[in-house]
Amino acid sequence: MAPLALDLVTDRAAFEALKPEWDGLFARAGMPQQLFLRHAFLRHWCDHYLDAGSRICILGGRSSGRLVMLWPLLRRRSLGLDILQFMGAPVAQFGDVLVEPGPHRQAWLDAGWKALDQLGADLFEIRQLRADAALSRPEAALLVQRQDAPFAELERRVSVEGPSLAYPARERSNYRRRLRRLAERGELGFGALTPGAEARELAATAVTMKRRALARHGILAPTIADPRFQKLFAALAGDAADEVGLRLSLVTCAGRPIGIDISFDCLGRSFGHVIASDPDFEREGIGRILIHRAFAEARARGSAVFDLLAPADPYKLEHADGSVAVYDLAMPLSRRGHLVCALALPRLRPTLKTMAKRLPAAWVRRWLKVTRRSG
């Protein structure tokens, strides 16, 4: 085996310069669920989320001069700790590393872990690591949270008329009834868009629509409420170079968008990131109509599977043919990191999640209004 030469990229210009090699490695090694590791996606993410409190920390490995491994990481300080995490958070739904397949793959990953241990950080926050990721779940890591990412097999779920026979007769009947009820409010339209100026505007509309729906139900979603989230999706949808596989599915009523799905396609699989429906059309069942339309559009584009992403909410499970476990882990890299993992993390996150669920809906709506104004 040729020796593995490791190097560290810590500035934006060097990250940009990696694009040709990065794209080449993704073409050789990328898996569908690694869609958020594409250079173009992370470049847009840097435009909106990279700030003065964090810096790029990309570990690369070359064998015989060829790039064979990438750990796209970010380094930041929080509460006195030096923390490593995957680039892309909190928008990227999965974290992982790119590593070329072959007999030396595990040796390269082991070398990556050893290099990480020598960076002087306290903690590696491994968020949204799928069970089918290239990076195996390390035994020394603390399990902070486990979720499941449901997926639908599109050949089984989609028919010419909408929901297939995989759904109960009642659901198929309800689908037709919902279409009739929506049509009573205006002429229905269905469409699909690739990145461009129109898609940019609709992506921003989708995020606004999603915020309205969450606020109406008193659901706290800081990631979506953050102004950067909307700006990032607008930029991704407006990038006519179309390097991230973003696709929009659209339902309109009387010419007005009432349902917008923002998905990403990667290697024969679609990932539904933002499924937004107008809360003023909830009674007519626009949310369910939109999911079936998103499935149909994805299948028409050639996707075999539609990943609904974690968590496994009840409405997602109604469409699921399986799921993949997704883990949030904390890997200690120093004595302080070990103390945090042993004493703080096992208690902190569950407590915060419980507190968030118990907040009154009116408080959540007020907080969302303040957040939007600040953006």
Contacts in CASP RR format, 6 or more apart in sequence:
PFRMAT RR
TARGET T0000
AUTHOR 0000-0000-0000
METHOD contacts of the structure
MODEL  1
MAPLALDLVTDRAAFEALKPEWDGLFARAGMPQQLFLRHAFLRHWCDHYL
DAGSRICILGGRSSGRLVMLWPLLRRRSLGLDILQFMGAPVAQFGDVLVE
PGPHRQAWLDAGWKALDQLGADLFEIRQLRADAALSRPEAALLVQRQDAP
FAELERRVSVEGPSLAYPARERSNYRRRLRRLAERGELGFGALTPGAEAR
ELAATAVTMKRRALARHGILAPTIADPRFQKLFAALAGDAADEVGLRLSL
VTCAGRPIGIDISFDCLGRSFGHVIASDPDFEREGIGRILIHRAFAEARA
RGSAVFDLLAPADPYKLEHADGSVAVYDLAMPLSRRGHLVCALALPRLRP
TLKTMAKRLPAAWVRRWLKVTRRSG
1 63 0 8 1.000
1 103 0 8 1.000
1 104 0 8 1.000
1 107 0 8 1.000
2 63 0 8 1.000
2 64 0 8 1.000
3 63 0 8 1.000
4 61 0 8 1.000
4 62 0 8 1.000
4 63 0 8 1.000
4 68 0 8 1.000
4 69 0 8 1.000
4 104 0 8 1.000
4 107 0 8 1.000
4 108 0 8 1.000
4 111 0 8 1.000
5 61 0 8 1.000
5 62 0 8 1.000
5 63 0 8 1.000
5 65 0 8 1.000
6 59 0 8 1.000
6 60 0 8 1.000
6 61 0 8 1.000
6 111 0 8 1.000
6 112 0 8 1.000
6 115 0 8 1.000
7 59 0 8 1.000
7 60 0 8 1.000
7 61 0 8 1.000
7 62 0 8 1.000
8 57 0 8 1.000
8 58 0 8 1.000
8 59 0 8 1.000
8 60 0 8 1.000
8 119 0 8 1.000
9 15 0 8 1.000
9 18 0 8 1.000
9 56 0 8 1.000
9 57 0 8 1.000
9 58 0 8 1.000
9 59 0 8 1.000
9 60 0 8 1.000
10 55 0 8 1.000
10 56 0 8 1.000
10 57 0 8 1.000
10 58 0 8 1.000
11 55 0 8 1.000
11 56 0 8 1.000
12 46 0 8 1.000
12 50 0 8 1.000
12 56 0 8 1.000
14 56 0 8 1.000
15 42 0 8 1.000
15 43 0 8 1.000
15 46 0 8 1.000
15 56 0 8 1.000
15 58 0 8 1.000
16 43 0 8 1.000
18 39 0 8 1.000
18 58 0 8 1.000
18 67 0 8 1.000
19 39 0 8 1.000
19 43 0 8 1.000
21 67 0 8 1.000
22 39 0 8 1.000
22 67 0 8 1.000
22 70 0 8 1.000
22 98 0 8 1.000
23 38 0 8 1.000
23 39 0 8 1.000
24 67 0 8 1.000
25 67 0 8 1.000
25 68 0 8 1.000
25 69 0 8 1.000
25 70 0 8 1.000
25 98 0 8 1.000
25 100 0 8 1.000
26 34 0 8 1.000
26 37 0 8 1.000
26 38 0 8 1.000
26 39 0 8 1.000
26 98 0 8 1.000
28 100 0 8 1.000
28 101 0 8 1.000
29 98 0 8 1.000
29 99 0 8 1.000
29 100 0 8 1.000
29 101 0 8 1.000
29 134 0 8 1.000
30 37 0 8 1.000
30 98 0 8 1.000
30 267 0 8 1.000
31 132 0 8 1.000
31 134 0 8 1.000
31 267 0 8 1.000
32 266 0 8 1.000
32 267 0 8 1.000
32 268 0 8 1.000
32 269 0 8 1.000
32 305 0 8 1.000
33 94 0 8 1.000
33 96 0 8 1.000
33 130 0 8 1.000
33 132 0 8 1.000
33 133 0 8 1.000
33 266 0 8 1.000
33 269 0 8 1.000
33 271 0 8 1.000
33 307 0 8 1.000
33 324 0 8 1.000
34 94 0 8 1.000
34 96 0 8 1.000
34 98 0 8 1.000
34 133 0 8 1.000
34 134 0 8 1.000
34 266 0 8 1.000
35 41 0 8 1.000
35 94 0 8 1.000
35 244 0 8 1.000
35 245 0 8 1.000
35 264 0 8 1.000
35 266 0 8 1.000
35 271 0 8 1.000
36 42 0 8 1.000
36 88 0 8 1.000
36 91 0 8 1.000
36 92 0 8 1.000
36 93 0 8 1.000
36 94 0 8 1.000
36 95 0 8 1.000
37 70 0 8 1.000
37 72 0 8 1.000
37 95 0 8 1.000
37 96 0 8 1.000
37 97 0 8 1.000
37 98 0 8 1.000
38 243 0 8 1.000
38 244 0 8 1.000
38 266 0 8 1.000
39 243 0 8 1.000
40 239 0 8 1.000
40 241 0 8 1.000
40 243 0 8 1.000
40 244 0 8 1.000
41 88 0 8 1.000
41 92 0 8 1.000
41 236 0 8 1.000
41 244 0 8 1.000
42 72 0 8 1.000
42 87 0 8 1.000
42 88 0 8 1.000
44 232 0 8 1.000
44 235 0 8 1.000
44 236 0 8 1.000
44 239 0 8 1.000
44 244 0 8 1.000
45 87 0 8 1.000
45 88 0 8 1.000
45 91 0 8 1.000
45 92 0 8 1.000
45 232 0 8 1.000
46 56 0 8 1.000
46 87 0 8 1.000
47 232 0 8 1.000
47 235 0 8 1.000
48 228 0 8 1.000
48 231 0 8 1.000
48 232 0 8 1.000
48 235 0 8 1.000
49 88 0 8 1.000
49 91 0 8 1.000
49 228 0 8 1.000
49 232 0 8 1.000
50 56 0 8 1.000
50 74 0 8 1.000
53 76 0 8 1.000
53 77 0 8 1.000
54 74 0 8 1.000
54 75 0 8 1.000
54 76 0 8 1.000
55 74 0 8 1.000
55 75 0 8 1.000
55 76 0 8 1.000
56 73 0 8 1.000
56 74 0 8 1.000
56 75 0 8 1.000
56 87 0 8 1.000
57 73 0 8 1.000
57 74 0 8 1.000
57 75 0 8 1.000
57 84 0 8 1.000
57 119 0 8 1.000
58 70 0 8 1.000
58 71 0 8 1.000
58 72 0 8 1.000
58 73 0 8 1.000
58 87 0 8 1.000
59 69 0 8 1.000
59 70 0 8 1.000
59 71 0 8 1.000
59 73 0 8 1.000
59 112 0 8 1.000
59 115 0 8 1.000
59 116 0 8 1.000
60 67 0 8 1.000
60 69 0 8 1.000
60 70 0 8 1.000
60 71 0 8 1.000
61 67 0 8 1.000
61 68 0 8 1.000
61 69 0 8 1.000
61 70 0 8 1.000
61 108 0 8 1.000
61 111 0 8 1.000
61 112 0 8 1.000
62 68 0 8 1.000
63 104 0 8 1.000
63 108 0 8 1.000
68 99 0 8 1.000
68 100 0 8 1.000
68 104 0 8 1.000
68 108 0 8 1.000
69 97 0 8 1.000
69 98 0 8 1.000
69 99 0 8 1.000
69 100 0 8 1.000
69 108 0 8 1.000
69 109 0 8 1.000
69 112 0 8 1.000
70 97 0 8 1.000
70 98 0 8 1.000
70 99 0 8 1.000
71 97 0 8 1.000
71 112 0 8 1.000
71 116 0 8 1.000
72 86 0 8 1.000
72 87 0 8 1.000
72 88 0 8 1.000
72 97 0 8 1.000
72 98 0 8 1.000
73 84 0 8 1.000
73 85 0 8 1.000
73 86 0 8 1.000
73 87 0 8 1.000
74 84 0 8 1.000
74 85 0 8 1.000
74 86 0 8 1.000
74 87 0 8 1.000
74 88 0 8 1.000
74 89 0 8 1.000
75 82 0 8 1.000
75 83 0 8 1.000
75 84 0 8 1.000
75 119 0 8 1.000
75 121 0 8 1.000
76 83 0 8 1.000
76 85 0 8 1.000
77 83 0 8 1.000
81 122 0 8 1.000
81 123 0 8 1.000
81 336 0 8 1.000
81 337 0 8 1.000
81 340 0 8 1.000
82 120 0 8 1.000
82 121 0 8 1.000
82 122 0 8 1.000
82 123 0 8 1.000
82 334 0 8 1.000
83 121 0 8 1.000
83 122 0 8 1.000
83 123 0 8 1.000
83 124 0 8 1.000
83 125 0 8 1.000
84 116 0 8 1.000
84 119 0 8 1.000
84 121 0 8 1.000
84 123 0 8 1.000
84 124 0 8 1.000
84 125 0 8 1.000
84 333 0 8 1.000
85 124 0 8 1.000
85 125 0 8 1.000
85 126 0 8 1.000
85 127 0 8 1.000
86 92 0 8 1.000
86 95 0 8 1.000
86 96 0 8 1.000
86 126 0 8 1.000
86 127 0 8 1.000
86 128 0 8 1.000
88 95 0 8 1.000
89 127 0 8 1.000
89 128 0 8 1.000
90 223 0 8 1.000
91 223 0 8 1.000
91 229 0 8 1.000
91 232 0 8 1.000
92 128 0 8 1.000
93 128 0 8 1.000
93 149 0 8 1.000
93 271 0 8 1.000
93 273 0 8 1.000
93 309 0 8 1.000
93 310 0 8 1.000
94 128 0 8 1.000
94 129 0 8 1.000
94 130 0 8 1.000
94 133 0 8 1.000
94 326 0 8 1.000
95 126 0 8 1.000
95 127 0 8 1.000
95 128 0 8 1.000
95 129 0 8 1.000
95 130 0 8 1.000
95 133 0 8 1.000
95 135 0 8 1.000
96 129 0 8 1.000
96 130 0 8 1.000
96 133 0 8 1.000
96 134 0 8 1.000
96 135 0 8 1.000
97 109 0 8 1.000
97 134 0 8 1.000
97 135 0 8 1.000
98 134 0 8 1.000
99 105 0 8 1.000
99 108 0 8 1.000
99 109 0 8 1.000
99 134 0 8 1.000
100 108 0 8 1.000
109 134 0 8 1.000
109 135 0 8 1.000
109 136 0 8 1.000
113 138 0 8 1.000
116 124 0 8 1.000
116 333 0 8 1.000
117 333 0 8 1.000
119 333 0 8 1.000
120 333 0 8 1.000
120 334 0 8 1.000
121 333 0 8 1.000
121 334 0 8 1.000
122 332 0 8 1.000
122 333 0 8 1.000
122 334 0 8 1.000
122 336 0 8 1.000
122 337 0 8 1.000
122 340 0 8 1.000
123 330 0 8 1.000
123 331 0 8 1.000
123 332 0 8 1.000
123 333 0 8 1.000
123 334 0 8 1.000
123 337 0 8 1.000
123 340 0 8 1.000
123 341 0 8 1.000
124 141 0 8 1.000
124 330 0 8 1.000
124 331 0 8 1.000
124 333 0 8 1.000
125 328 0 8 1.000
125 329 0 8 1.000
125 330 0 8 1.000
125 331 0 8 1.000
126 135 0 8 1.000
126 138 0 8 1.000
126 141 0 8 1.000
126 327 0 8 1.000
126 328 0 8 1.000
126 329 0 8 1.000
126 330 0 8 1.000
126 331 0 8 1.000
127 328 0 8 1.000
127 329 0 8 1.000
128 310 0 8 1.000
128 326 0 8 1.000
128 327 0 8 1.000
128 328 0 8 1.000
129 135 0 8 1.000
129 137 0 8 1.000
129 326 0 8 1.000
129 327 0 8 1.000
129 328 0 8 1.000
129 329 0 8 1.000
130 149 0 8 1.000
130 324 0 8 1.000
130 325 0 8 1.000
130 326 0 8 1.000
130 327 0 8 1.000
131 137 0 8 1.000
131 324 0 8 1.000
131 325 0 8 1.000
131 326 0 8 1.000
131 327 0 8 1.000
132 324 0 8 1.000
137 327 0 8 1.000
137 329 0 8 1.000
138 329 0 8 1.000
138 331 0 8 1.000
140 331 0 8 1.000
140 332 0 8 1.000
141 329 0 8 1.000
141 330 0 8 1.000
141 331 0 8 1.000
142 329 0 8 1.000
142 330 0 8 1.000
142 331 0 8 1.000
142 332 0 8 1.000
142 341 0 8 1.000
142 345 0 8 1.000
142 346 0 8 1.000
143 327 0 8 1.000
143 328 0 8 1.000
143 329 0 8 1.000
144 328 0 8 1.000
144 329 0 8 1.000
144 330 0 8 1.000
144 345 0 8 1.000
144 346 0 8 1.000
144 349 0 8 1.000
145 327 0 8 1.000
145 328 0 8 1.000
145 349 0 8 1.000
146 325 0 8 1.000
146 326 0 8 1.000
146 327 0 8 1.000
146 328 0 8 1.000
147 310 0 8 1.000
147 311 0 8 1.000
147 312 0 8 1.000
147 325 0 8 1.000
147 326 0 8 1.000
147 327 0 8 1.000
147 328 0 8 1.000
148 310 0 8 1.000
148 311 0 8 1.000
148 312 0 8 1.000
148 323 0 8 1.000
148 324 0 8 1.000
148 325 0 8 1.000
148 326 0 8 1.000
149 307 0 8 1.000
149 308 0 8 1.000
149 309 0 8 1.000
149 310 0 8 1.000
149 312 0 8 1.000
149 323 0 8 1.000
149 324 0 8 1.000
149 325 0 8 1.000
149 326 0 8 1.000
150 307 0 8 1.000
150 308 0 8 1.000
150 312 0 8 1.000
150 316 0 8 1.000
150 317 0 8 1.000
150 319 0 8 1.000
150 320 0 8 1.000
150 322 0 8 1.000
150 323 0 8 1.000
151 305 0 8 1.000
151 306 0 8 1.000
151 307 0 8 1.000
151 308 0 8 1.000
151 320 0 8 1.000
151 321 0 8 1.000
151 322 0 8 1.000
151 323 0 8 1.000
151 324 0 8 1.000
152 295 0 8 1.000
152 305 0 8 1.000
152 306 0 8 1.000
152 308 0 8 1.000
152 319 0 8 1.000
152 320 0 8 1.000
152 321 0 8 1.000
153 304 0 8 1.000
153 305 0 8 1.000
153 321 0 8 1.000
154 295 0 8 1.000
154 298 0 8 1.000
154 299 0 8 1.000
154 303 0 8 1.000
154 304 0 8 1.000
154 305 0 8 1.000
154 306 0 8 1.000
155 299 0 8 1.000
155 304 0 8 1.000
156 164 0 8 1.000
156 166 0 8 1.000
156 321 0 8 1.000
157 163 0 8 1.000
157 164 0 8 1.000
157 166 0 8 1.000
157 167 0 8 1.000
157 295 0 8 1.000
157 306 0 8 1.000
157 319 0 8 1.000
157 321 0 8 1.000
158 164 0 8 1.000
158 292 0 8 1.000
158 295 0 8 1.000
158 296 0 8 1.000
158 299 0 8 1.000
159 165 0 8 1.000
161 172 0 8 1.000
162 172 0 8 1.000
162 175 0 8 1.000
162 292 0 8 1.000
162 296 0 8 1.000
163 171 0 8 1.000
163 172 0 8 1.000
163 175 0 8 1.000
163 292 0 8 1.000
165 172 0 8 1.000
166 321 0 8 1.000
171 318 0 8 1.000
174 288 0 8 1.000
175 288 0 8 1.000
175 289 0 8 1.000
175 292 0 8 1.000
178 284 0 8 1.000
178 285 0 8 1.000
178 286 0 8 1.000
178 288 0 8 1.000
178 289 0 8 1.000
179 188 0 8 1.000
179 289 0 8 1.000
181 283 0 8 1.000
181 284 0 8 1.000
181 285 0 8 1.000
182 188 0 8 1.000
182 253 0 8 1.000
182 258 0 8 1.000
182 281 0 8 1.000
182 284 0 8 1.000
182 285 0 8 1.000
182 286 0 8 1.000
182 289 0 8 1.000
185 253 0 8 1.000
185 254 0 8 1.000
185 281 0 8 1.000
185 284 0 8 1.000
186 253 0 8 1.000
186 254 0 8 1.000
187 253 0 8 1.000
187 254 0 8 1.000
187 255 0 8 1.000
188 251 0 8 1.000
188 252 0 8 1.000
188 253 0 8 1.000
189 250 0 8 1.000
189 251 0 8 1.000
189 252 0 8 1.000
189 253 0 8 1.000
189 255 0 8 1.000
190 249 0 8 1.000
190 250 0 8 1.000
190 251 0 8 1.000
190 252 0 8 1.000
190 293 0 8 1.000
191 249 0 8 1.000
191 250 0 8 1.000
191 251 0 8 1.000
191 252 0 8 1.000
191 297 0 8 1.000
192 247 0 8 1.000
192 248 0 8 1.000
192 249 0 8 1.000
192 250 0 8 1.000
192 297 0 8 1.000
192 300 0 8 1.000
193 199 0 8 1.000
193 202 0 8 1.000
193 247 0 8 1.000
193 248 0 8 1.000
193 250 0 8 1.000
194 242 0 8 1.000
194 246 0 8 1.000
194 247 0 8 1.000
194 248 0 8 1.000
195 236 0 8 1.000
195 237 0 8 1.000
195 238 0 8 1.000
195 239 0 8 1.000
195 240 0 8 1.000
195 241 0 8 1.000
195 242 0 8 1.000
195 244 0 8 1.000
195 245 0 8 1.000
195 246 0 8 1.000
196 237 0 8 1.000
196 238 0 8 1.000
196 239 0 8 1.000
196 240 0 8 1.000
197 238 0 8 1.000
199 237 0 8 1.000
199 238 0 8 1.000
199 246 0 8 1.000
199 248 0 8 1.000
200 234 0 8 1.000
200 235 0 8 1.000
200 237 0 8 1.000
200 238 0 8 1.000
201 234 0 8 1.000
202 237 0 8 1.000
202 248 0 8 1.000
202 250 0 8 1.000
202 257 0 8 1.000
202 260 0 8 1.000
203 233 0 8 1.000
203 234 0 8 1.000
203 236 0 8 1.000
203 237 0 8 1.000
203 238 0 8 1.000
203 246 0 8 1.000
203 248 0 8 1.000
203 260 0 8 1.000
203 262 0 8 1.000
203 274 0 8 1.000
204 230 0 8 1.000
204 233 0 8 1.000
204 234 0 8 1.000
205 257 0 8 1.000
205 260 0 8 1.000
206 233 0 8 1.000
206 248 0 8 1.000
206 257 0 8 1.000
206 259 0 8 1.000
206 260 0 8 1.000
206 261 0 8 1.000
206 262 0 8 1.000
206 274 0 8 1.000
206 276 0 8 1.000
207 224 0 8 1.000
207 229 0 8 1.000
207 230 0 8 1.000
207 233 0 8 1.000
207 234 0 8 1.000
207 274 0 8 1.000
207 276 0 8 1.000
208 230 0 8 1.000
209 257 0 8 1.000
209 259 0 8 1.000
209 260 0 8 1.000
209 276 0 8 1.000
209 277 0 8 1.000
209 278 0 8 1.000
209 279 0 8 1.000
210 224 0 8 1.000
210 274 0 8 1.000
210 276 0 8 1.000
211 221 0 8 1.000
211 224 0 8 1.000
211 225 0 8 1.000
211 368 0 8 1.000
211 372 0 8 1.000
212 278 0 8 1.000
212 279 0 8 1.000
213 276 0 8 1.000
213 277 0 8 1.000
213 278 0 8 1.000
213 279 0 8 1.000
213 282 0 8 1.000
214 220 0 8 1.000
214 221 0 8 1.000
214 224 0 8 1.000
214 368 0 8 1.000
215 364 0 8 1.000
215 365 0 8 1.000
215 368 0 8 1.000
215 369 0 8 1.000
216 279 0 8 1.000
216 365 0 8 1.000
217 361 0 8 1.000
218 361 0 8 1.000
218 364 0 8 1.000
218 365 0 8 1.000
219 364 0 8 1.000
220 356 0 8 1.000
220 359 0 8 1.000
220 364 0 8 1.000
220 367 0 8 1.000
222 371 0 8 1.000
223 229 0 8 1.000
225 367 0 8 1.000
225 368 0 8 1.000
225 371 0 8 1.000
225 372 0 8 1.000
226 371 0 8 1.000
227 371 0 8 1.000
227 372 0 8 1.000
227 374 0 8 1.000
227 375 0 8 1.000
233 262 0 8 1.000
233 274 0 8 1.000
236 244 0 8 1.000
236 246 0 8 1.000
237 246 0 8 1.000
237 248 0 8 1.000
237 262 0 8 1.000
239 246 0 8 1.000
244 264 0 8 1.000
245 264 0 8 1.000
245 265 0 8 1.000
245 266 0 8 1.000
246 262 0 8 1.000
246 263 0 8 1.000
246 264 0 8 1.000
247 262 0 8 1.000
247 263 0 8 1.000
247 264 0 8 1.000
247 265 0 8 1.000
247 270 0 8 1.000
247 297 0 8 1.000
247 298 0 8 1.000
247 301 0 8 1.000
248 260 0 8 1.000
248 261 0 8 1.000
248 262 0 8 1.000
248 263 0 8 1.000
249 260 0 8 1.000
249 261 0 8 1.000
249 263 0 8 1.000
249 290 0 8 1.000
249 293 0 8 1.000
249 294 0 8 1.000
249 297 0 8 1.000
249 298 0 8 1.000
250 257 0 8 1.000
250 259 0 8 1.000
250 260 0 8 1.000
250 261 0 8 1.000
251 257 0 8 1.000
251 258 0 8 1.000
251 259 0 8 1.000
251 260 0 8 1.000
251 286 0 8 1.000
251 289 0 8 1.000
251 290 0 8 1.000
251 293 0 8 1.000
252 258 0 8 1.000
252 259 0 8 1.000
253 281 0 8 1.000
257 278 0 8 1.000
258 277 0 8 1.000
258 278 0 8 1.000
258 280 0 8 1.000
258 281 0 8 1.000
258 286 0 8 1.000
259 276 0 8 1.000
259 277 0 8 1.000
259 278 0 8 1.000
259 281 0 8 1.000
259 286 0 8 1.000
259 287 0 8 1.000
259 290 0 8 1.000
260 274 0 8 1.000
260 276 0 8 1.000
260 277 0 8 1.000
260 290 0 8 1.000
261 272 0 8 1.000
261 274 0 8 1.000
261 275 0 8 1.000
261 276 0 8 1.000
261 290 0 8 1.000
261 291 0 8 1.000
261 293 0 8 1.000
261 294 0 8 1.000
261 297 0 8 1.000
262 272 0 8 1.000
262 273 0 8 1.000
262 274 0 8 1.000
262 275 0 8 1.000
262 276 0 8 1.000
263 270 0 8 1.000
263 271 0 8 1.000
263 272 0 8 1.000
263 273 0 8 1.000
263 294 0 8 1.000
263 298 0 8 1.000
263 306 0 8 1.000
264 270 0 8 1.000
264 271 0 8 1.000
264 272 0 8 1.000
264 273 0 8 1.000
265 271 0 8 1.000
265 298 0 8 1.000
265 301 0 8 1.000
265 303 0 8 1.000
268 302 0 8 1.000
268 303 0 8 1.000
268 304 0 8 1.000
268 305 0 8 1.000
269 303 0 8 1.000
269 304 0 8 1.000
269 305 0 8 1.000
269 306 0 8 1.000
269 307 0 8 1.000
270 294 0 8 1.000
270 298 0 8 1.000
270 301 0 8 1.000
270 303 0 8 1.000
270 305 0 8 1.000
270 306 0 8 1.000
270 307 0 8 1.000
271 306 0 8 1.000
271 307 0 8 1.000
271 309 0 8 1.000
272 294 0 8 1.000
272 306 0 8 1.000
272 307 0 8 1.000
272 308 0 8 1.000
272 309 0 8 1.000
273 309 0 8 1.000
275 287 0 8 1.000
275 290 0 8 1.000
275 291 0 8 1.000
275 294 0 8 1.000
277 285 0 8 1.000
277 286 0 8 1.000
277 287 0 8 1.000
277 290 0 8 1.000
278 286 0 8 1.000
291 315 0 8 1.000
291 319 0 8 1.000
294 306 0 8 1.000
295 306 0 8 1.000
295 319 0 8 1.000
298 306 0 8 1.000
308 316 0 8 1.000
308 319 0 8 1.000
308 320 0 8 1.000
310 326 0 8 1.000
312 320 0 8 1.000
312 323 0 8 1.000
328 349 0 8 1.000
330 340 0 8 1.000
330 341 0 8 1.000
330 345 0 8 1.000
332 338 0 8 1.000
332 340 0 8 1.000
332 341 0 8 1.000
END
